[in-house]
Amino acid sequence: MTKHLENSLNSKPSRQDGFSFIEVMFVMIIVIVIAGMAIPVVMTMINNLRIAGDANDLNSAILLTKMRAAADFARARVYADLSANTFHVEIFTSGDTQWRSEGGTQYLTKNATFGFGSLTTAPSGVASLTQASACLKDDMVASNTYPNTACIMFNSRGIPVDNSMAATANDAIYVTNGGTTTGVTVSATGLTKVWQTGASAANWQQR
């Protein structure tokens, strides 16, 4: 009798381990909402890092070009193809009849293009917001240029020059991805600066 009573007291309704369907759905909804808020922020950060990388790559190419011009006592330039969104280094030494590419072609990152969108204000110390001049053809005649290009060119002393070979202080190449715009400017002495701003309003910050 006592054993029967003990078994009766110990026999309680059992509950299976785990979560109910409603609990699982509630958690999933929370996860989806958080992901929906976080993904755009993460993508913006990734795109900003990518376009910052483009600017750094351009800056490195420009500095290399300046050194190559002075070291080889030659003209050298960074050639940007504005349509293909690529750039590379070219050299024109004494006795050459055409520009020679050096190194490989570099591509802008995904969603990045050459340009500055609707911005109208240049970074501090830059006269106007424009891309560098179109690239000279092999005959080196100032009026003969390739369309949809931009070149930052240095003479044999490492001084930035325009297509008439006059020293210039307004060379720049800009890149945008629609949300952020970056640019590399070159002073009359060949000093480079990397800039960044939002694409909707000019608030240039040196990086």
C-alpha positions in Angstrom: 0.0 0.0 0.0 2.8 2.4 1.0 4.7 1.6 -2.2 1.6 2.2 -4.3 1.1 5.6 -2.7 4.7 6.6 -3.3 4.5 5.7 -7.0 1.4 7.7 -7.3 3.0 10.8 -5.7 6.1 10.5 -8.0 4.1 10.2 -11.2 3.8 13.8 -12.5 2.9 14.9 -16.0 6.1 14.9 -18.1 7.1 17.9 -20.3 9.3 17.3 -23.3 12.6 19.3 -23.5 12.9 22.1 -26.2 11.2 25.2 -27.4 7.7 25.7 -28.6 6.9 26.8 -32.2 5.9 30.2 -30.9 9.2 30.6 -29.0 11.2 29.7 -32.1 9.3 32.1 -34.3 9.7 34.9 -31.7 13.5 34.4 -31.7 13.6 34.3 -35.5 11.8 37.6 -35.8 14.2 39.3 -33.4 17.2 37.9 -35.4 15.7 39.1 -38.7 15.0 42.6 -37.3 18.6 42.9 -35.9 20.1 41.7 -39.2 18.0 44.1 -41.2 19.4 47.0 -39.2 23.0 45.7 -39.1 23.5 44.7 -42.8 23.2 48.2 -44.3 25.7 49.5 -41.7 28.1 46.7 -42.4 27.9 47.1 -46.2 28.5 50.9 -45.8 31.6 50.2 -43.8 32.9 47.6 -46.3 32.3 50.0 -49.3 34.1 52.8 -47.4 37.1 50.5 -46.7 37.1 49.5 -50.4 37.1 53.0 -51.8 39.7 54.1 -49.2 41.9 51.2 -50.6 41.4 52.6 -54.1 42.6 56.0 -53.0 45.6 54.5 -51.3 46.5 52.4 -54.4 46.3 55.5 -56.5 48.4 57.5 -54.1 51.1 54.7 -54.2 51.0 54.6 -58.0 51.5 58.4 -58.1 54.4 58.3 -55.7 56.0 55.5 -57.7 55.6 57.5 -60.9 57.2 60.5 -59.4 60.2 58.4 -58.3 60.5 56.7 -61.7 60.5 60.0 -63.5 63.3 61.4 -61.4 65.3 58.1 -61.3 65.2 57.5 -65.1 65.4 61.2 -66.1 62.1 60.6 -68.1 58.5 61.6 -68.2 56.3 59.3 -66.3 52.5 59.3 -65.6 49.6 57.5 -63.9 47.2 56.7 -66.7 43.5 56.4 -65.5 41.0 54.9 -67.9 37.8 56.6 -66.8 35.6 54.2 -68.8 37.2 50.9 -67.8 37.9 52.1 -64.2 41.5 51.1 -64.4 44.9 52.8 -63.9 48.5 52.0 -64.5 52.0 53.6 -64.7 53.6 54.6 -68.0 57.1 55.8 -68.8 58.4 57.9 -71.8 62.2 58.0 -71.8 64.5 60.0 -74.0 64.5 58.4 -77.5 61.2 56.6 -77.0 58.5 57.0 -79.6 55.7 55.8 -77.4 54.6 55.5 -73.8 55.6 52.2 -72.2 53.4 50.6 -69.5 55.2 49.4 -66.3 53.7 47.0 -63.9 50.2 45.6 -64.1 46.8 47.3 -64.6 44.9 48.0 -61.4 41.1 47.9 -61.2 38.9 50.0 -58.9 36.9 48.0 -56.4 33.3 46.9 -56.9 30.8 49.8 -57.3 33.7 52.4 -57.5 34.1 54.7 -60.5 36.3 57.6 -61.4 34.5 60.9 -60.7 33.1 63.1 -57.9 29.4 62.8 -58.5 27.5 66.0 -57.8 30.1 67.6 -55.7 31.3 71.1 -56.7 33.7 72.1 -53.9 37.4 71.0 -54.0 39.5 69.9 -51.1 41.4 72.6 -49.2 44.2 74.2 -51.2 43.0 72.9 -54.5 41.9 75.5 -57.0 39.0 73.6 -58.6 37.2 70.2 -58.4 38.4 68.6 -61.7 40.0 65.4 -62.8 43.5 65.6 -64.1 44.0 66.4 -67.8 43.3 63.8 -70.5 46.3 61.7 -71.4 48.6 62.7 -74.2 49.0 60.4 -77.2 52.4 59.1 -78.3 53.2 62.2 -80.4 53.2 64.3 -77.2 51.3 67.1 -78.9 49.3 69.0 -76.2 46.1 68.9 -78.3 46.2 65.2 -79.0 44.8 63.3 -76.1 42.9 60.1 -75.4 39.2 60.6 -74.6 37.8 59.4 -71.2 41.2 59.4 -69.6 43.0 61.3 -66.8 46.8 61.5 -66.3 49.0 62.8 -63.6 52.3 63.4 -65.3 55.8 64.2 -64.0 58.8 65.6 -65.8 62.3 64.3 -65.5 62.8 66.3 -62.2 59.8 64.8 -60.6 57.7 67.9 -61.0 54.0 67.5 -61.9 53.3 69.0 -65.4 50.3 69.6 -67.6 50.1 68.6 -71.3 52.1 71.6 -72.4 54.9 70.5 -69.9 54.3 73.5 -67.7 54.4 72.9 -63.9 50.9 72.5 -62.4 49.5 72.6 -58.9 46.0 71.4 -59.6 46.4 67.7 -60.5 44.0 65.3 -58.9 42.1 62.0 -59.5 38.8 61.4 -57.7 36.9 58.1 -57.1 33.3 57.7 -55.9 31.0 54.8 -55.1 27.9 56.9 -54.7 28.1 57.2 -51.0 31.7 58.3 -50.4 34.1 60.2 -52.6 37.9 60.0 -52.3 40.6 61.9 -54.1 44.4 62.1 -54.4 45.7 65.7 -55.0 49.2 66.6 -56.1 50.9 69.9 -55.2 53.3 71.9 -57.4 56.2 70.2 -55.6 54.8 66.7 -56.1 53.4 66.3 -52.5 50.4 64.1 -52.5 47.4 64.2 -50.2 44.5 61.7 -49.8 41.0 63.1 -49.2 37.6 61.7 -48.3 34.1 63.1 -48.1 30.5 62.0 -48.3 29.2 62.0 -51.8 26.2 64.2 -51.1 28.0 67.2 -49.6 31.6 68.3 -49.6 33.2 67.9 -46.2 36.7 66.9 -47.3 38.9 65.3 -44.6 42.5 64.5 -45.2 43.3 60.8 -44.5 
